[in-house]
């Protein structure tokens, strides 16, 4: 994967923060996933408040920049930890 352009990244972050969740995906041309993040973000805000909106926006940005959502990143960290300890929880 090539290095992200800082200006593009800044526009994507601003879109997620000040416009709507899914903005960065829509800027990438991924209209369907962007629209799902928009609807999901509004639903999350209604159900659990601003933290829900923030998490959906963060997931959208993550998918836009790394092609992996937050859950995929969390799973990767868990696997890295398991590999580092070679399955031994005492190390």
Phi, psi and omega in degrees: 000137181283161178295135179288146177286125181302323180293317178297317178298319180295319179295319179295316179297316179297321178297316179295321185281321190248345181255286180189153173300142181097352182302317183294323177292320178296321176298330177281355182090007180265077187294314181301303178299325178296317179294321177297321178293324177298309180296316179297322179294318179293321177294317179297321178295319180292324184275316186234003174094193186301330179296324177296316177299317179298316181295320179293319178296319178296321178295318179300312179298317179300315179296324180293317187274322186246356185062020176224137177281177182297322180294319177298321177295319180296319177298321179297321178295317178299320178292321178298318179295316180297320179291325181291328181265359181054034178080357180265108182292351181270001181252000000 
